[in-house]
Amino acid sequence: MPDLNARRYLNYTRVYELTKLAGEPDETLLLRAEGLKKELKTLWNKDTKWYDFIDADKNRDSRYTVQMYKFLNSPVIDREEREGLISHLNDEEFLSKFGLHSLSKLDPQYDQDDIDNGGGGLCPLFAMQTISQLYETGYDELATDILRRVYWWGERVPYMGDSFAANMILNREDTPLQGDINSISCAQMIFFYIFGITPHFDGKITISPVKHRPCENLKVTNARLCNKAFSVDVRGDHFTVNIDGKDVTAKIGQTVEI
């Protein structure tokens, strides 16, 4: 599947970076990564603006699954491919009034009754992953639009559940699991992607909140990351970072480093 190729590409490149850090760079890892990247390119379909898959009989077909949005931030895809994938995030295909579908509503395998994987809705963490990557790649308005569609999760259920429908207010009641990972993914999306708080390998932190966000004013207090304690206060078109009793104010679109 195309999404597996993209994720494996990242795995190989990340492991290569670790081998470099250890002083024993393994170039074969990069060769494997580039092989996967080339294979992924052969699957891109310019007409459908989606990646094909090849079945056991070597036939090409398309499956419009939300899984493809897991690698929007990956260097394995170019701008044309990224914008092509994102073009399907509309109300005719992946979006409905109450959320994001796991399969496009136009996919021949769409199954309303299978809320998690069949298209009727999806597991909350997949929505948060998609929203996060849209924020990260600069599609703030679309990310916020999708996020606003799922506000009812917090209003109608006492915990972050297993799966929610996208075209009606409905929790998948046959497996009413509490999703700790789902809840964490929501918190991570807000902290790292709306506030734009990014830790780096050398221990520094950069902060750059997004322009288009769910509300004009946001604040996180006493955040602790990379052995630093800090607060971020976003107000309109400015934000202030407080660390060690000192304030640093910048405009939205600028970056503060601590």
VOTOR-486271 format. One record per residue (C-alpha): residue number from 1; residue in one letter; x, y negated, z. Coordinates in Angstrom, 3 decimals. Layout:
N
 seq type       px       py       pz
 NUM    a        X        Y        Z
...
# end
This chain:
258
 seq type       px       py       pz
   1    m    0.000    0.000    0.000
   2    p    1.256   -3.527   -0.803
   3    d    0.907   -4.768    2.783
   4    l    3.148   -1.951    4.039
   5    n    5.816   -2.849    1.479
   6    a    5.815   -6.456    2.660
   7    r    6.041   -5.520    6.329
   8    r    8.809   -2.996    5.687
   9    y   10.718   -5.671    3.801
  10    l   10.617   -7.861    6.901
  11    n   11.600   -4.930    9.125
  12    y   14.696   -4.203    7.042
  13    t   15.764   -7.862    6.902
  14    r   15.275   -8.334   10.655
  15    v   17.273   -5.213   11.480
  16    y   19.994   -6.415    9.102
  17    e   20.168   -9.678   11.070
  18    l   20.663   -7.658   14.258
  19    t   23.493   -5.660   12.674
  20    k   25.157   -8.961   11.702
  21    l   24.798  -10.207   15.247
  22    a   26.422   -7.003   16.484
  23    g   29.345   -7.604   14.139
  24    e   28.574   -4.579   11.949
  25    p   26.403   -5.814    9.069
  26    d   24.699   -2.964    7.216
  27    e   24.248   -4.136    3.623
  28    t   22.207   -1.057    2.703
  29    l   19.347   -2.517    4.725
  30    l   19.233   -5.541    2.423
  31    l   19.304   -3.287   -0.634
  32    r   16.283   -1.404    0.684
  33    a   14.498   -4.658    1.419
  34    e   15.120   -6.010   -2.093
  35    g   13.866   -2.739   -3.591
  36    l   10.591   -3.105   -1.719
  37    k   10.312   -6.740   -2.800
  38    k   10.720   -5.801   -6.468
  39    e    8.140   -3.042   -6.140
  40    l    5.666   -5.449   -4.569
  41    k    6.108   -7.870   -7.484
  42    t    5.049   -5.164   -9.944
  43    l    1.746   -4.819   -8.072
  44    w    0.716   -8.472   -8.354
  45    n   -2.306   -8.929  -10.622
  46    k   -2.524  -12.474  -12.004
  47    d   -6.081  -11.955  -13.204
  48    t   -7.525  -10.881   -9.853
  49    k   -5.050  -12.965   -7.796
  50    w   -4.519   -9.899   -5.625
  51    y   -2.158   -6.953   -5.295
  52    d   -3.121   -3.705   -7.005
  53    f   -2.533   -0.343   -5.446
  54    i   -1.628    2.843   -7.321
  55    d   -3.452    6.036   -6.390
  56    a   -2.175    9.618   -6.505
  57    d   -3.106    9.846  -10.196
  58    k   -1.125    6.695  -11.034
  59    n   -4.268    4.647  -11.584
  60    r   -4.244    0.968  -10.599
  61    d   -7.083   -0.495   -8.608
  62    s   -7.766   -3.292   -6.148
  63    r   -8.919   -3.079   -2.557
  64    y   -9.802   -6.398   -1.032
  65    t   -8.760   -5.860    2.580
  66    v   -7.935   -8.449    5.221
  67    q   -4.721   -6.518    5.887
  68    m   -3.166   -8.406    2.983
  69    y   -3.228  -11.595    5.026
  70    k   -0.700  -10.225    7.507
  71    f    2.265  -11.383    5.448
  72    l    1.286  -14.851    4.226
  73    n    4.377  -16.242    5.984
  74    s    6.699  -13.663    4.454
  75    p    9.505  -14.669    2.078
  76    v    8.612  -11.596    0.045
  77    i    5.780  -13.477   -1.697
  78    d    5.986  -16.674   -3.710
  79    r    3.697  -19.702   -3.780
  80    e    1.518  -18.383   -6.616
  81    e    0.887  -15.126   -4.774
  82    r    0.215  -16.844   -1.456
  83    e   -2.265  -19.292   -2.964
  84    g   -3.879  -16.465   -4.935
  85    l   -4.502  -14.438   -1.789
  86    i   -5.804  -17.462    0.091
  87    s   -8.217  -18.313   -2.744
  88    h  -10.270  -15.260   -1.706
  89    l  -10.930  -16.732    1.742
  90    n  -14.293  -18.158    0.730
  91    d  -17.950  -17.559    1.562
  92    e  -18.510  -15.299   -1.432
  93    e  -15.803  -12.867   -0.374
  94    f  -14.143  -12.758    3.061
  95    l  -15.968  -15.444    5.048
  96    s  -19.419  -15.608    6.578
  97    k  -21.121  -17.945    9.023
  98    f  -19.946  -16.000   12.075
  99    g  -16.459  -14.935   11.100
 100    l  -14.075  -13.073    8.844
 101    h  -14.742   -9.740    7.115
 102    s  -12.267   -6.848    7.102
 103    l  -13.215   -6.130    3.479
 104    s  -14.384   -8.597    0.891
 105    k  -18.163   -8.574    0.481
 106    l  -17.500   -7.908   -3.232
 107    d  -15.388   -4.803   -2.615
 108    p  -17.192   -1.636   -3.823
 109    q  -16.436    0.103   -0.508
 110    y  -17.973   -2.637    1.641
 111    d  -19.995   -1.061    4.464
 112    q  -21.976   -3.329    6.775
 113    d  -22.340   -0.608    9.405
 114    d  -18.567   -0.159    9.747
 115    i  -17.904   -3.444   11.488
 116    d  -14.215   -2.860   12.204
 117    n  -12.748   -1.586    8.927
 118    g  -15.619   -1.334    6.458
 119    g  -16.238   -5.037    5.995
 120    g  -19.135   -5.788    8.335
 121    g  -16.765   -7.718   10.574
 122    l  -13.366   -6.980   12.053
 123    c  -11.199   -6.501   15.121
 124    p  -10.594   -9.959   16.667
 125    l   -6.811   -9.726   16.582
 126    f   -6.854   -9.502   12.761
 127    a   -8.758  -12.776   12.632
 128    m   -6.216  -14.395   14.954
 129    q   -3.290  -13.058   12.910
 130    t   -4.785  -14.501    9.744
 131    i   -5.546  -17.862   11.367
 132    s   -2.021  -17.988   12.826
 133    q   -0.373  -17.436    9.460
 134    l   -2.612  -20.013    7.794
 135    y   -1.524  -22.580   10.388
 136    e    2.100  -21.547    9.981
 137    t    2.056  -21.905    6.196
 138    g    0.321  -25.299    6.203
 139    y   -3.326  -24.371    5.562
 140    d   -4.532  -26.139    8.704
 141    e   -8.013  -27.024    7.507
 142    l   -8.866  -23.505    6.389
 143    a   -7.440  -22.012    9.590
 144    t   -9.559  -24.340   11.717
 145    d  -12.640  -23.633    9.611
 146    i  -12.303  -19.886   10.235
 147    l  -11.614  -20.440   13.927
 148    r  -14.783  -22.510   14.338
 149    r  -16.825  -19.662   12.869
 150    v  -15.826  -17.393   15.762
 151    y  -16.425  -19.778   18.668
 152    w  -19.478  -17.679   19.502
 153    w  -17.156  -14.895   20.706
 154    g  -16.318  -16.964   23.750
 155    e  -19.857  -18.205   24.209
 156    r  -21.733  -14.913   23.976
 157    v  -19.539  -12.152   25.460
 158    p  -17.841  -11.942   28.867
 159    y  -14.609  -10.518   27.398
 160    m  -12.833  -10.247   24.055
 161    g  -14.458   -7.160   22.597
 162    d  -13.376   -4.476   20.180
 163    s  -15.046   -5.676   16.972
 164    f  -17.481   -8.410   15.957
 165    a  -19.698   -8.761   12.907
 166    a  -19.041  -11.717   10.609
 167    n  -22.474  -12.347    9.107
 168    m  -24.518  -12.041   12.297
 169    i  -24.043  -12.376   16.055
 170    l  -23.279   -8.761   16.895
 171    n  -20.662   -6.895   18.908
 172    r  -19.920   -3.292   17.900
 173    e  -21.883   -1.662   20.693
 174    d  -20.991    1.987   20.005
 175    t  -17.394    1.336   21.137
 176    p  -17.669   -1.600   23.561
 177    l  -13.971   -1.691   24.412
 178    q  -12.328   -4.549   26.234
 179    g   -9.513   -5.824   24.055
 180    d   -6.614   -7.165   26.114
 181    i   -4.465   -7.368   22.975
 182    n   -7.256   -9.249   21.229
 183    s   -7.388  -11.795   24.052
 184    i   -3.615  -12.250   24.022
 185    s   -3.626  -12.766   20.257
 186    c   -6.058  -15.682   20.728
 187    a   -3.813  -17.266   23.349
 188    q   -0.727  -16.753   21.185
 189    m   -2.441  -18.347   18.196
 190    i   -3.273  -21.484   20.202
 191    f    0.094  -21.739   21.962
 192    f    2.499  -20.937   19.135
 193    y    0.572  -22.075   16.052
 194    i   -1.847  -24.876   16.965
 195    f    0.598  -26.479   19.399
 196    g    3.433  -25.454   17.076
 197    i    5.682  -24.245   19.888
 198    t    8.517  -22.246   18.307
 199    p   11.328  -20.522   20.257
 200    h   14.625  -20.014   18.445
 201    f   17.314  -17.408   18.844
 202    d   19.817  -19.893   20.283
 203    g   17.412  -20.807   23.110
 204    k   16.150  -24.110   21.777
 205    i   12.440  -24.790   21.326
 206    t   10.867  -26.920   18.608
 207    i    7.370  -28.369   18.974
 208    s    5.220  -29.654   16.110
 209    p    1.426  -29.465   16.564
 210    v   -0.743  -29.052   13.481
 211    k   -2.624  -31.990   11.987
 212    h   -6.004  -30.348   11.438
 213    r   -6.986  -28.582   14.655
 214    p  -10.155  -27.532   16.497
 215    c  -10.231  -30.667   18.643
 216    e   -8.431  -34.001   18.610
 217    n   -6.993  -33.770   22.126
 218    l   -5.225  -30.672   23.470
 219    k   -2.904  -30.073   26.401
 220    v   -0.809  -27.215   27.739
 221    t    0.732  -27.719   31.177
 222    n    3.698  -26.021   32.822
 223    a    4.518  -23.774   29.878
 224    r    7.542  -21.544   30.518
 225    l    9.655  -20.311   27.636
 226    c   13.388  -19.762   27.057
 227    n   14.123  -20.682   30.695
 228    k   12.451  -24.045   30.217
 229    a    9.329  -25.487   31.855
 230    f    7.473  -28.126   29.847
 231    s    4.083  -29.597   28.960
 232    v    2.631  -30.700   25.623
 233    d   -0.144  -33.303   25.398
 234    v   -1.678  -33.831   21.947
 235    r   -3.692  -37.034   21.524
 236    g   -4.998  -38.001   18.105
 237    d   -2.079  -38.575   15.750
 238    h    0.591  -38.407   18.495
 239    f    1.860  -35.849   20.964
 240    t    4.009  -36.060   24.073
 241    v    6.377  -33.418   25.397
 242    n    7.318  -33.611   29.079
 243    i   10.397  -31.751   30.298
 244    d   12.497  -32.387   33.396
 245    g   10.294  -35.363   34.250
 246    k   10.960  -37.102   30.937
 247    d    8.447  -37.827   28.163
 248    v    9.235  -37.614   24.467
 249    t    6.479  -38.923   22.163
 250    a    6.270  -38.307   18.428
 251    k    3.764  -38.497   15.596
 252    i    1.914  -35.445   14.368
 253    g    4.031  -34.062   11.540
 254    q    7.282  -34.772   13.363
 255    t    9.184  -32.224   15.455
 256    v   10.463  -32.497   19.005
 257    e   13.345  -30.252   20.029
 258    i   14.021  -29.317   23.655
# end
